[in-house]
Amino acid sequence: MVRIPLLALLGLVLASAVANAGLSTSFRRTGKVALEVAGAAGGNAPLASGTLSLSRLPASATVLKATLYASQVNNGAGLSARFSGVDLGPTGPAASDAVIQVLYSYEWDVTSLVLPGKLGYTYSVFSGSAIAGVALAVVWEDINEPTRIVVLVDGMRQVGEIGAETESTSIDDLGHGNTTISIFTVLDDTINTGEIVAYNGVGIGGPIDDNLGLLASLLQLEGESVTGTNTVSIVTGTDHMGWMIAGVSVTMPSVPVSPTTWTAVKSLFR
C-alpha cells in the first residue's frame, strides 16, 4: 500500500480543485529551437510503465523544457510517477474537462532529467485508476537548428463527448512557414474511426486510431502556417477521446541577403 502524508494529500485535493480546464499555451519560444513529442499507450491499466523514445536530441543542445504527461478518467485524487529512475512523487491534476465524464491530465516537470544526446527514458505512472496514455514533450535550443517559432499547447479537451463535432485550439502570433504539428490523444479507439486533424481548415491527417497501442495516439503532421492566428482542429464522428497536446513548430524561411547588404556587413569587420 502506498501511503501519502496528510499535507501532500491536502495539496492534491487543492490542486484538483483548481486544475485548468481545456487546452492552453504552456510554452513559447522563437529562435534556434526544436520540439518533439513522444508517447506511449497506458493499456488502460492502473500502472503504466515502459520507455519513451525521442527520435533526436543533439548532444550540443540545451534542454529548455521537458514535461511528462499522463491521463486519468474520473480520478482527480492524484498520480505518482518515476522518470529515468527518479521518483517524481505524487501530484494533483494539471487540467481537466468535465462533460459526461471528467478527464484529467497530470504533468511533471522533468527538464533537469532529460539529457542532451540521450533519446530513451524509462517511466512508470501509478497510484491512480486506469491510465490511457503517457507522453513526453521536449523543447531544446541548438545553434544548428533553423530558426523556428515553437509553441506547446497542453491540458485536456474532450472531443466527441456528445456525438459528432469539431474541437479547435487557436495559436496567435505565428509567422508564415512550413509547420510540424504534434497531436497526442487518449481514449481514442479503432471501433469508431474516420477522425480528421485540420490546420487552418485544411485536413492534414487522421484517423486517430490507437497508433501507440490501446487507447492512445500520437500524430506527427505537416502543414503551413500563416502570419497571425492559426487553428488546429480535430473532427470526429462517433469516437470520444481526450486531446492532451498540440505542439506546433514553424520553420521560418531564410531571408536572402543582397550583394550590397553583404558587402556592407563585411566592411564592418575590416
Secondary structure, 3 states (H helix, E strand, C coil): CCCCCHHHHHHHHHHHHCCEEEEEEEEEEEECEEEEEEEEEEEEECCEEEEEECCCCCCCCEEEEEEEEEEEECCCCCEEEEECCEEEEEECCCEEEECCCEEEEEEEECHHHCCCCCCEEEEEEECCCCEEEEEEEEEEECCCCCCEEEEEEEEEEEECCCCCEEEEEEEEEECCEEEEEEEEEECCCCCCCCCEEEECCEEEECCCCCCCECCEEEEEEEEEECCEEEEEEEEECCCCEEEEEEEEEEECCCCCCCHHHHHHHHHCCC
